[in-house]
Amino acid sequence: MSAVDKVLDQYNSRVYKNRKEHMVDIGNNENNNQIAANVRTIPGIITQRGCCYAGCKGVVLGPIKDALQIVHGPIGCSFYAWGTRRHKGKKEEGVDNYLQYCFSTDMQEPDIVFGGEKKLKQSITEAMDLFHPSTIFICSTCPVGLIGDDIHAVAKWAENEYGIKCIAYSCEGYKGVSQSAGHHIANNQIMRFVIGEGDREVKNKFSVNLLGEYNIGGDGWETERILKRIGYEVVATFTGDSSMEDLKNAHRANLSLVQCHRSINYIAEMIEEKYGTPWMKVNFIGVKGTIGTLRKIAKFFQDEELIKRTEEVIADELGLIQDDMAYYKSKLKGKTAAIYVGGSRAHHYQFLLHDLGVNTVLAGYEFGHRDEYEGREVLPFVKPDADSKNIESITVEPDTEKYHLYLPKEELEKLKEEKVIDYYGGLVKDMPDGTFMIDDLNHFETEEFLKILKPDIFFSGIKDKFVAQKSGILSRQLHSYDYSGPYAGFRGAVNFARDVTMGIYTPAWSFVKAPWKTVPILTGTFGGE
């Protein structure tokens, strides 16, 4: 009996039928590794997913440092999305930085009963008096959608009253299936009201946007350092350490680099459609992953000097880390890992683990869609359900004034055919047969798979890491890096290897006894007399 069958065998028939479609024993199934994804979690199961609001405010909007972001809802929602993801931002002269602040309307019971628009206006007035921001975002949470406060009307009022940019995001937590819906909502509004408004001159023809990079632990800074060494100009980063001015000028770049596909692919596609800037799926996690990405970017720009410079920088960066990576590989070779995170991390970090001789036995996403798992080839076969239809999909037309192409259309079509641009191959193509791909891994399944597979380390998020640690298995966060980082690029690979090595060789884990080793699974008494 395979690991999947052992876990499923403990469910009732209804749950068994549902969850079976979300679990794939790669290479050992009748469905060509097809997986079910982006559907609602079964009620009663303890999922590790976040909500729509978490995806909008917590992931995409949160790192924009000079937008004062007011959460219209109870204080707990705002506090939940404040400072937990460690998206770092530098203080710049003349640019506001509100990352250290938590703004909320702090809705109480009377506001739920009688409406909260008046309180929202009062909060905006206070924000203007205290901080004088040039941009305000309003993010709604569940109660706001239920009582019907019109945050978009309040946003228009604020723009007329104060002459600022004010954007409202109807990202109530219950919308959609998971935080993925929040990504979509944030992408739509940024595309509508921000991108394309700038007129900053971009002098470097090797100009790129860095999309889906949230600067966790400084990842974005390390990636930018490498790109600038080679000779690229980073026009805008979505959205780690970003300013509104940067985002407004994103349309002027010649290529968009997509790091986290799920959270930002909507913007990548709309920028291409409206302004002509193609997108490329990249991976700056892992030594081989970073090298492959840098060579792919250089291939797009088709410049011999740039290609030469790329190889020089790669050689130089490798020379600085080779000894460290060899040492850590000697310590980690043969170890096993399980990964359950969001975005593209469950895919990317397998490359870095492979660099260190660590084999991944299980991987999955919290909020991935089928194309994250199987590649964009499956998009024509994905049937939209009612939840998907609840999230607006906006369409854009080419901008006659700002549309531009770096390469001729024939060259772009050739690169598309070669899958250099406008393509993501998905997780499964890089996972060997006999490993497991699990969507929306829940609390029970986490415990069961850890019992069966016994990985040396479990990479996860804050909600589920303690399941592993209480079982005597090391767990490290890949959402906020447990206060470490950066993990991107060449230097980041060494940081990651160091942290994993320290964790695995910490003797404390040998003293932790898993609950199932000390508590009987079944108890009973003798009957009779």
C-alpha positions in Angstrom: 0.0 0.0 0.0 1.5 3.4 -1.0 1.8 6.3 1.3 -1.2 8.0 -0.4 -3.4 4.9 0.1 -2.4 4.6 3.8 -3.5 8.2 4.4 -6.7 8.1 2.4 -7.7 4.7 3.9 -8.5 6.5 7.2 -11.1 8.8 5.6 -14.8 8.1 5.2 -16.0 7.5 1.6 -17.0 11.1 0.8 -13.8 12.7 2.0 -11.8 9.8 0.4 -13.3 10.5 -3.0 -12.5 14.3 -2.7 -9.0 14.1 -1.3 -7.9 11.3 -3.6 -7.9 13.8 -6.5 -5.6 16.2 -4.6 -2.8 13.5 -4.0 -0.5 12.3 -6.7 2.0 9.5 -6.4 4.1 10.7 -9.3 4.6 8.2 -12.1 2.4 5.7 -10.3 -1.1 6.7 -11.2 -3.6 6.3 -14.1 -4.3 10.1 -14.6 -1.0 11.2 -16.1 -0.1 13.0 -12.9 -3.2 15.1 -13.0 -4.2 16.9 -9.8 -7.2 18.7 -8.4 -6.5 22.2 -7.2 -8.0 25.6 -6.5 -11.2 24.2 -5.1 -12.8 24.8 -1.7 -11.5 22.8 1.3 -13.9 20.3 2.7 -15.7 21.9 5.7 -14.3 20.7 9.0 -10.9 19.8 7.7 -8.1 22.0 9.2 -6.6 23.5 6.1 -3.4 25.6 6.3 -4.6 28.1 3.6 -4.9 31.8 4.1 -7.9 33.9 3.1 -8.6 36.3 0.2 -7.7 39.3 2.4 -4.4 37.7 3.3 -3.5 37.3 -0.3 -4.4 40.9 -1.2 -3.2 42.9 1.7 -0.8 40.5 3.3 1.1 39.4 0.2 0.7 41.7 -2.7 0.0 45.1 -1.3 1.7 44.9 2.1 5.3 45.5 0.8 4.4 48.8 -1.0 6.1 51.1 1.4 4.7 54.5 0.5 1.0 53.6 0.3 -0.7 54.1 3.7 -2.9 51.0 3.9 -6.1 51.1 6.0 -7.8 47.8 6.8 -11.5 48.4 7.1 -12.6 45.7 9.6 -11.9 44.3 13.1 -8.4 45.0 14.5 -7.5 41.3 14.4 -7.5 41.2 10.6 -5.1 44.2 10.4 -2.8 42.8 13.0 -2.7 39.5 11.2 -1.3 41.1 8.1 1.2 43.4 9.8 4.9 42.5 9.9 4.5 38.8 9.7 6.0 38.2 6.3 9.2 40.2 6.8 9.0 42.1 3.5 11.8 44.5 4.1 11.9 48.1 2.8 14.7 50.7 2.8 14.0 54.2 3.9 14.7 56.5 0.9 14.9 60.3 0.9 11.6 61.8 -0.2 9.7 58.5 -0.1 7.3 57.7 2.7 7.6 54.4 4.5 4.7 53.0 6.4 5.8 49.4 6.7 6.3 49.7 10.4 2.7 50.9 11.0 -0.6 49.1 11.4 -3.7 51.0 10.3 -7.2 49.8 11.0 -10.7 51.2 11.4 -11.1 48.8 14.4 -14.8 48.0 13.6 -16.9 47.2 16.7 -20.4 45.8 17.0 -22.2 49.1 16.5 -20.3 49.6 13.3 -21.4 46.2 12.1 -25.0 47.0 12.9 -25.2 50.6 11.7 -22.5 50.6 9.0 -18.8 51.6 9.0 -18.4 54.1 6.2 -18.5 57.1 8.6 -15.7 55.5 10.6 -13.7 54.8 7.5 -13.9 58.5 6.4 -12.9 59.5 9.9 -9.8 57.2 9.7 -8.8 58.7 6.4 -9.1 62.2 7.8 -6.9 61.2 10.8 -4.4 59.6 8.5 -4.2 62.8 6.4 -3.8 65.0 9.5 -1.0 62.8 10.9 0.9 61.5 7.9 -0.1 63.5 4.8 0.3 60.4 2.5 0.1 60.8 -1.3 -1.5 57.3 -1.6 -4.0 55.5 0.6 -5.2 51.9 0.0 -8.4 50.6 1.6 -8.7 46.8 2.2 -11.9 45.3 3.3 -12.4 42.2 5.5 -15.3 39.8 5.9 -17.8 42.0 7.9 -17.6 44.8 5.4 -18.7 42.6 2.5 -21.5 41.3 4.6 -23.0 44.6 5.7 -22.4 46.4 2.3 -20.1 49.3 3.1 -19.2 51.0 -0.2 -15.4 51.4 0.2 -15.1 52.4 -3.5 -17.3 55.4 -3.0 -15.3 56.4 0.1 -12.1 56.1 -2.0 -13.5 58.5 -4.5 -14.6 60.9 -1.7 -11.0 60.8 -0.4 -9.5 61.6 -3.8 -11.9 64.6 -4.3 -11.5 65.8 -0.7 -7.7 65.6 -0.4 -6.3 65.4 -4.0 -4.6 62.1 -3.4 -4.7 58.6 -5.0 -7.0 56.4 -3.0 -7.7 52.8 -4.2 -10.2 50.4 -2.6 -9.8 46.6 -2.7 -12.9 44.5 -2.0 -10.9 41.6 -0.7 -13.2 40.2 2.0 -11.7 37.0 3.4 -14.5 34.7 2.4 -14.2 35.4 -1.3 -12.7 32.8 -3.6 -11.1 29.6 -2.5 -7.9 30.9 -0.8 -5.5 33.8 -0.8 -5.1 33.3 -4.5 -8.3 35.2 -5.0 -6.8 38.1 -3.1 -3.8 38.1 -5.4 -6.1 38.4 -8.4 -8.1 41.3 -6.8 -4.9 43.2 -5.9 -3.5 42.6 -9.4 -6.6 44.0 -11.1 -6.6 47.3 -9.1 -2.9 47.9 -9.5 -3.3 47.4 -13.2 -6.3 49.7 -13.4 -5.1 52.6 -11.3 -1.3 52.5 -11.1 0.7 50.8 -13.9 1.1 53.1 -16.9 0.8 56.4 -15.1 4.5 57.1 -14.9 6.7 58.8 -17.5 10.2 58.2 -16.0 12.8 57.8 -18.7 14.4 54.3 -18.9 17.9 54.8 -20.5 19.1 51.1 -20.3 17.7 48.9 -23.0 18.3 45.9 -20.7 15.4 47.0 -18.5 13.3 44.5 -16.5 10.5 44.3 -14.0 10.9 41.8 -11.1 7.4 40.4 -10.5 6.3 38.2 -7.6 9.4 39.2 -5.5 8.3 40.4 -2.0 11.8 40.9 -0.6 11.3 38.4 2.2 14.5 38.5 4.4 16.1 40.7 1.7 15.7 38.3 -1.3 14.8 41.1 -3.7 17.9 43.1 -2.8 20.2 40.1 -3.5 18.5 39.4 -6.8 18.8 43.1 -7.8 22.4 43.1 -6.8 23.2 40.3 -9.3 21.1 41.8 -12.1 22.7 45.2 -11.7 26.2 43.6 -11.7 25.5 42.1 -15.1 24.1 45.4 -16.5 20.3 45.3 -16.1 18.1 48.1 -14.9 15.3 47.0 -12.6 12.4 49.4 -13.3 9.9 48.1 -10.8 9.7 45.3 -8.3 6.2 43.8 -7.5 6.1 44.5 -4.7 9.1 44.1 -2.3 10.6 47.4 -1.2 8.6 49.1 -4.0 7.2 52.6 -4.2 4.2 53.8 -6.1 6.5 55.7 -8.5 8.3 52.5 -9.4 5.1 50.6 -10.0 3.7 53.5 -12.2 6.6 53.1 -14.6 6.5 49.3 -14.9 5.1 49.5 -18.4 8.4 51.0 -19.6 10.5 47.9 -19.0 11.4 45.6 -21.9 10.9 42.3 -20.0 9.1 41.2 -16.9 10.7 38.5 -14.8 8.1 36.4 -12.9 9.4 34.8 -9.7 6.1 33.9 -7.9 3.8 32.8 -10.8 0.6 32.4 -8.9 0.5 35.8 -7.1 1.4 38.0 -10.1 0.8 36.2 -13.4 -2.4 38.3 -13.9 -0.3 41.5 -14.0 2.4 39.9 -16.1 -0.1 38.9 -18.8 -1.9 42.2 -18.7 1.3 44.3 -19.0 2.2 42.2 -22.1 -1.3 42.7 -23.6 -1.5 46.4 -23.0 2.1 47.6 -23.3 3.9 44.8 -25.2 6.3 43.8 -22.4 6.6 39.9 -22.5 7.1 37.9 -19.3 9.5 35.2 -18.4 9.2 32.6 -15.6 12.4 32.8 -13.6 13.9 31.2 -10.5 16.5 32.9 -8.4 16.4 30.1 -5.7 19.4 27.7 -5.9 22.7 27.9 -7.6 21.8 26.0 -10.7 18.4 27.7 -10.8 19.9 31.2 -10.7 22.5 30.3 -13.3 19.8 28.9 -15.7 17.7 32.0 -15.1 20.5 34.5 -15.8 21.4 32.7 -19.1 17.7 32.6 -20.1 17.4 36.4 -19.6 20.5 37.1 -21.6 19.2 34.9 -24.4 16.1 37.1 -24.6 18.0 40.3 -25.1 20.3 38.7 -27.7 23.3 40.8 -27.0 26.8 39.2 -27.2 28.3 41.6 -24.6 25.5 41.0 -22.2 25.9 37.2 -22.6 29.6 37.5 -22.0 29.1 39.7 -18.9 26.6 37.2 -17.6 29.1 34.3 -17.7 31.7 36.5 -16.1 29.4 37.3 -13.2 28.3 33.7 -12.8 32.0 32.5 -12.6 32.9 35.2 -10.1 29.8 34.5 -7.9 30.5 30.8 -8.0 34.1 31.3 -7.0 33.0 33.0 -3.8 30.6 30.3 -2.6 32.0 27.0 -3.9 33.9 26.0 -0.8 31.0 26.8 1.5 28.5 25.0 -0.7 30.8 21.9 -0.9 31.2 21.9 2.9 27.4 22.1 3.6 26.7 19.5 0.9 29.0 17.1 2.7 26.9 17.5 5.8 23.5 17.3 4.1 23.9 14.8 1.3 21.4 12.0 1.5 19.0 13.8 3.7 15.3 14.1 2.8 12.8 16.9 2.9 9.1 17.6 2.5 7.9 21.0 1.3 4.4 22.6 1.7 4.3 26.3 1.0 2.7 28.8 -1.3 3.6 30.6 -4.5 6.3 28.9 -6.5 8.4 28.0 -3.4 7.6 24.3 -3.3 9.0 24.2 -6.8 12.0 26.5 -6.5 13.4 25.2 -3.3 13.7 21.7 -4.6 16.5 23.0 -6.9 18.4 24.5 -4.0 17.9 21.3 -1.9 19.2 19.3 -4.9 22.3 21.5 -5.0 22.9 20.4 -1.4 22.3 16.7 -2.1 18.9 16.7 -0.3 16.1 14.7 -1.9 12.5 16.0 -1.8 10.0 13.2 -1.0 6.8 15.4 -0.9 5.9 18.8 -2.2 2.7 20.8 -2.5 1.0 24.2 -2.6 -1.4 25.9 -0.2 -3.2 27.8 -3.0 -1.8 26.6 -6.3 -3.8 26.2 -9.4 -3.4 23.3 -11.8 -1.0 25.2 -14.0 1.4 25.6 -11.1 1.4 21.8 -10.7 1.2 20.6 -14.3 2.2 23.5 -16.4 0.4 26.0 -18.6 -0.5 23.3 -21.1 -3.5 22.4 -18.9 -5.1 25.9 -19.0 -7.4 25.1 -21.9 -8.8 22.2 -19.9 -9.4 24.0 -16.6 -13.1 24.5 -16.1 -14.0 27.7 -14.2 -16.3 27.0 -11.3 -18.6 29.4 -9.3 -15.8 30.5 -7.0 -13.6 31.5 -9.9 -16.4 33.4 -11.5 -16.9 35.5 -8.3 -13.4 37.1 -8.9 -13.5 39.7 -11.6 -11.2 39.1 -14.6 -10.5 42.3 -16.4 -9.4 42.6 -20.0 -7.1 45.2 -21.5 -6.4 46.5 -24.9 -3.1 47.6 -26.4 -2.2 51.2 -25.5 -1.7 53.0 -28.8 0.8 55.4 -27.3 2.8 53.3 -24.8 2.8 49.9 -26.5 6.4 48.9 -27.4 8.4 45.8 -28.4 12.1 45.2 -27.7 12.2 42.3 -30.3 10.4 41.9 -33.6 7.2 39.8 -33.4 8.8 37.0 -35.3 11.6 36.7 -32.7 9.0 36.8 -29.9 7.0 34.0 -31.5 10.2 31.9 -31.8 11.0 32.4 -28.1 7.4 31.4 -27.2 7.8 28.2 -29.2 11.0 27.5 -27.4 9.2 28.2 -24.1 11.6 30.9 -23.1 8.9 33.5 -22.5 5.2 33.3 -21.7 5.5 29.8 -20.2 5.7 28.0 -16.9 6.3 24.2 -16.9 4.9 23.6 -13.4 6.0 21.6 -10.4 5.5 18.0 -11.6 8.0 18.1 -14.4 10.9 18.5 -12.0 9.8 15.9 -9.4 11.0 12.3 -9.9 8.7 9.2 -10.0 7.9 7.8 -6.6 7.7 11.2 -4.9 4.4 12.8 -3.8 2.6 15.9 -4.9 -0.2 17.0 -2.5 -2.5 19.9 -2.9 -4.0 21.7 0.2 -2.3 19.4 2.6 -4.3 19.5 5.9 -3.3 19.1 9.5 -4.2 15.4 9.7 -2.4 14.5 6.4 0.7 16.4 7.5 1.0 14.2 10.6 0.3 11.1 8.6 2.8 11.7 5.8 5.5 12.7 8.3 4.9 9.4 10.1 5.2 7.4 6.9 7.9 9.3 4.9 10.0 10.4 7.9 11.8 13.4 6.2 14.7 14.9 8.0 13.3 18.4 7.6 9.8 19.8 6.8 9.6 23.2 5.1 6.3 25.0 5.7 4.6 28.1 7.0 4.0 29.4 10.5 0.6 27.6 10.9 1.9 24.1 10.3 5.5 24.1 11.3 4.7 23.2 14.8 3.0 20.0 13.8 6.4 18.8 12.6 8.4 20.1 15.5 6.1 18.5 18.1 6.8 15.3 16.2 10.6 15.6 16.6 11.2 16.7 13.0 13.0 20.0 12.2 10.8 22.5 10.4 11.8 25.8 8.9 9.6 28.4 7.5 9.8 29.3 3.8 7.2 32.1 4.1 9.3 34.3 6.4 12.5 32.4 6.8 12.3 32.3 10.6 14.1 35.6 10.9 16.9 34.7 8.5 17.7 35.3 4.9 18.2 36.3 2.2 18.0 32.8 0.5 17.9 34.0 -3.1 20.9 34.0 -5.5 24.4 32.7 -4.8 25.0 34.2 -1.4 21.5 33.3 -0.4 22.1 29.7 -1.2 25.0 29.7 1.4 22.7 31.3 4.0 20.1 28.6 3.4 22.6 25.8 3.6 24.0 27.2 6.8 20.6 27.4 8.5 19.5 24.0 7.4 22.7 22.4 8.5 22.5 24.1 11.9 18.9 22.9 12.3 19.4 19.3 11.3 22.5 18.9 13.6 20.8 20.5 16.6 20.6 17.6 19.1 17.3 19.0 20.6 15.2 17.1 18.1 16.4 13.8 19.3 14.9 14.5 22.7 11.4 15.3 21.3 9.0 12.3 21.3 6.3 12.3 18.7 2.8 11.9 20.3 2.1 8.7 18.5 5.2 7.1 20.0 4.0 7.7 23.6 0.2 7.7 23.4 -1.7 4.6 22.2 -3.8 5.0 19.1 -6.5 2.8 20.5 -7.5 2.3 24.1 -10.0 -0.1 25.6 -11.1 -2.1 28.6 -11.8 -5.8 29.2 -15.5 -6.7 29.5 -17.0 -9.7 31.0 -17.7 -10.4 34.6 
